[in-house]
């Protein structure tokens, strides 16, 4: 069963683009939530995840972190387990 991956992003975020590219390359389905249109939700998300930078990635309801953590998950094989393929 594939994991539910949510990527919280903002407009003009280079790290967000890299994260989306890596997820797509590994055939991991994800839902993107762009918070540029809802800046009031950014502080609520920060309260939950403890992060203020973007992207923020949540897997099955648990905060993973940002691009560095996503790359680490790819390197150690965890990302492959989220794949829909």
N, C-alpha and C positions, 0 to 999 in steps of 0.2 A: 504494500500500500504506500502511495506517495505521501510525502509530508505536505502540510499546508504552509506555504512560504508567503509572507507579506513583506514587501519592500516599501518602506516609507521614504519618500524622496521630496526634493524641492526642484524648482526650475533652475536651469543653468548650473547644475551640480555635476561636475566631471566625475566625481567618485560614484555618484548614482548611476551614471551611464556605464562605467566600468562594471559595476555590480550587476546591472541588468544584462550586459553583454556576457558576463561569465555564467550567469544562471541560464541564459538562452543557449549558450554554447554547450553546456552540460545537460541540456534538455530537461531543466527543472522548471516546472510550471510555477508561476508566482503571480500574485496580485499586487499591483502597484497602487499606492495611495500617495498622491501628490499633495503635500501640505502647503504648497505655495498659495493655494486658493483658500486655505483655512489656517492662517497663522495662529489663531487662538488654540488650535489643537496641538501645536508644536510644544507648548509648555506642558500640556497634559501628557503627551507622549514622553517627554523628558522626565516627568515625575514617575512614570512606570518603568522606563528603561534605564534611567540614570544617565542617559546620553543627550547631548544637545547638538551633536553634529549629524550630518546625513551622508550616506543613507543609514537607515536603521532597519535591521532585518530581524523579523520575528518568525520563528519556526515552531509550528504546533503550539502557539500561545506563549512560547518562551523567548525572551530577547536573546538574539545571538550576538549582536553588536553591529559593526559597520563593515566596510570593505576589507579591512585587514583581517577581521575574524572570518569573513566569507572566504577569503583566499586561503586562510589556514585550514578551514573546513574542506576546501577543495584539495589541498595538499595532503591531508591525512585521510582522505577517502570518505569522509562523512557526507560531503556534498553528493557523491554518487548514490548514496542511499535515499536521497530525496527525489531522485529522478523519476519521471513518469514513463521513461522508456523501458 
